[in-house]
Amino acid sequence: MKKNKILQEYREYLNYHRKKKSTIQNHLSKIKIFLNSIESITQKEVQRFILELDNTLKESSITQYISILTVFFRFLKKDIELPAMKQSKPDKVDPITPEYLENELIPVVEYLFKNSYLKVRTLLWFMLYTGIRRREIAELKRKDINLNNRTLYIIGKGDVPRTICFPEKVKTLLEQYFKIDPENNNAFNLGYEGIKDIFHRINTETGCRKLYPHLFRHSFAIMLLREGIPIETISRLMGHSDIKTTSRYLKYRNDDITKEIYDKYIK
C-alpha cells in the first residue's frame, strides 16, 4: 500500500474513532515522518527508527511517538513490539494531565483492554479527578457516589472522612459504565490487586511512560495547586491528617506563592 493511501485511510480511522482535529493532525504528521524514515514496517526497522529518535528528541517526545505508533500498528493490525523506554527518577513528579490522558494514554488503553475499555477508561479519569487512593477505590461502593451532585463520600486512611466533587465528564463516564457492569464487589468490580494488574499491563505491553496508581493522586494535587486552590482545601480533599504532608506539592508553584503558603502554614 502506498504511503499516501495509508495516511488517508489512517485519517479516516482516527475520524471514525472521533479523535480531535489537533490529535489527528499530530498523529498524521508523526506517522508521515515515520513512513519516510523506514524502508518497510518490520520489527527491525521500527526499533531502528525509535532508537534514532534518541539523538534528536526529548524523552517525553519519544514517549508520545511510541504512543502514536501503538495506535498506528493497531490500525494496520501489525504485531510490532515497541522497545522499552528509558526510565529516570526526576526531582519532581511529571504529572498526568487531562490532555496526556485523553490524547496519549486512552488510545493505548483502547488497544490493550478491548473487552473492558469503558471500565478502565472510566477508572483512569475517575482517579485523575478525585485523587483517591488505590485502597479506597477497592473499598468504594456505588452508594457512596452521588451522580446527581457529582460527589463521592470516602472514609479514608486514618478514618478521615471527606467529600470530593468530580466534573461532568466523569459523571457521564460513570453513568455509561454502571449501565453495562452491575455492581458485584465494589463500584468498579476491581480489587486492590486488580487495579495493580491494569497498570502492570500498561507498563509492560507498551512503551508508555512509567505509570502507577499513586501518580494519579499526585497529579490531582498538582492540578489543583496550579489552579490556585488553597493548600488547606487540597489537604482536605487528599485526606491528609497533617497539612505538612500536602506541603510537598508546594514546589510545583512559583516562588512567590510558595513563600506565601510556607509563611502561613509551615512553622
N, C-alpha and C positions, 0 to 999 in steps of 0.2 A: 504494500500500500504506500502511495506517495505521501511525502511529509505534509503537504498542504491538505490532502484529503484526511489524514489522521487528525490534524489540528481542527479542521472543520467538524469532523464527527465528535471530537472531544469537546468542542464548544457546545454542540447540541446535547451531549451527555450532561455537561455541567448545567446547562439551561434546564434540562429535564429534571434535575435534582434541585432546582430552584436556588442556585447559588447567586450571590450578589454580583452585579456587573464588575465591581472592583476585584472581587475574588476570581472571577472568570478571566479577567484581563491579566491578573497576576499569574495564574496558572498557565495561560497560553504563552505569555512572554518567556516564562522559565522553561516550559516544555519545548518551545521553539529553539532556545539556546541548546538545550539537551540534545535534541534531534540533530542539530547542525554540528554537534561535537562528537558524535559517535558514528561508527560505520554500520552497526546493527544493534538491535536491542537484545543483548546477551548479558549473562551474569558478569562476564569478564569486562565488557565494555562499560557497563553501569558502574561497577566498582572502580574502574579506572577514572571515569568521569567524576565521581564523588571525591575520590582521593585528590584529584587535581584541584578541586574547589578549595582545599586546604590552603593553597597558595594565594588565593585571591579574595576569599570571603571570611567574614567573622563566623564563629561557631553558631551563633543564633541564626544567621542567614543560611548556613549549611543545613541546620535542622529544619528550617522552613522548606528548603529544596527537597529534602528527603520526604517530608510530609506530603508535598505536592506529587512527588514521584510515586508514593504509595497509592494515591488516588488514581494516578495515570495508569499504573500497572493493573489496577483492578478493572479499569475501563478496557484495557487491552486483553484482560484475562491472562496476564503473564505471571508466572510464578518466579519472581525475581527476589532473591534475598538481598536486603539492603544492609550495608556494613554498619556496625555499631558505632555510635557517636562517642567521641572522647568526652569524658566527664571531668569537670573541675569543681573545686569547692570555693565558690566565691565568698567574699566577705559579707555580702548581702544576699538575701533571698531574691531570686529572679521571679517575681510573682506571676501567676497566671492572670491574664487579663481577659475580659469578655471577648475581645477581638481575637486573641490567640485561641481561646476555647472554640469559638464559632468557626473560624477560618482554617485552623491548623489541626486541632485535636478531634473535633467532631467528625470530620471526614475519615479519620483513622478509625474512630470508634464504629462508624457505619460499616467499614470494611471488616473489622475484626469480630463484631458482635451482631451478625446478621439476624440471629433469632431473638436477640434481646436488646436490639438497638435502642428502642424507646426507653427501656428501663435504665440502661447505662447513661444515655444522653440526659435523661431527667435527673439521675443521681448526681452527675457532674455539675450541672447547672445549680442544683439544689445546694450542693456543698460549697460552691463558689459564693453564692449569695446569702448563705446562712452562717458559714464558718463553724459548723458543728463538728464535733469530734467523731472519729470512726466508731468508737464505742457507743456514742449517743445515737448514731444512725442505726446501729444494730438493735438498739433498745426502743427506738421510736415507733409509736403506734399511729395509725391514721386518725384516731380520735384526738390526738394531740395537735393535728394540723387543721387549722380553720381556713378553708379555701375562700370563704366569703370575705373574711377580713384580711386574708393573706398573711397569717401569722402562725407560728408554731410555739408550743409551750414545752420547755425542757427542764428537767431536774438533772443537772449535770454533775460534774466532778465535785466532790465535797458537799453533795446535796444542795448545790447553789441553783435556785430556780431562775429561769429567765424566759422572756418572750422576745421572739425575733420576727421581724417583718420580712417579706420577700416580694420581689417585683411581679408584675402581671405576667411576664414571660414564664416565670417558674410556675405560677398558678396554672397557666394553660397546659404546660407540660405535665404537671401533676394530674390534672383532670384527665388528660388523654391516657396517661399511663394507668391510673387507677381503674379506668373503664375496661381495660383489657387484661388486667392482672389482679384478681381479687386478693385481698389481704389474707395471708396464712399466718406467718410467724411475726411479722412486723411490717412497717409501712412499705419497705422496698423488697420484702421477702428475701433479704440478704443477711447472713450472719457476719460476724466480725471477720472471719477468715474469707468469706465470700467477697467482701469488699477488697481485701488484700489481694485476692486472686485476680480481680479485674485490673488492678494497677500492675500486677506482675505480668499479666499477658500483654498489656500495652507496652511495657518496658522491654520485654524480651522478644516480641514479634515485630517490632517496628524500630526505626531509627530515631524516634522522637526523643526529646529531652527527658531526663530522669524525672519521673512523676511519682508522687506518693500522697496519700490522703491528707496528711498534715500540711502539705504545701498549699492546698486549697484553703485551709484555715488561716495560714499566714497571709495568703493573697486577699482574703476577705478583710482582715485587719488593715493591711496596707492600702487597699482600695478605699476604705472608709476614712483613713487618716489623710490620704491625698485629696479627698473631697471636703476636708475641713471639719469632719465630725470630731467633737471634743473627745479627748482621750478617756475621760471618765465614762462616757457613753459607750465607747468601744470596749472598755474593760467590762462593763455590764453585759454587753452583747456576746462577748467571748466567754463569759462565765468565770472570769478571773476573780479570785478572792482577794488578791492584793494588786493594786494598780501598778506596783513596781514591775510585775510580770509583763504588763502591757507596755511598759516604758521602753522595752527593747525595740519596739517598732518606730521610735522617735527618729531614728537615723534615716528614715525614709521621707522626712520632712526637711524643709530648708532650715538653715542655721538659726534665723531669727525666730521662727516658730518653735524650733526645738528648744532654744534658750528660754522662751516664754513659758513653755509647758514644764520644763525642768524646774524653773524657778518656782512655779506654782505647786507642783505635785511631788517633786523628788527632793527630799530634805537630806 
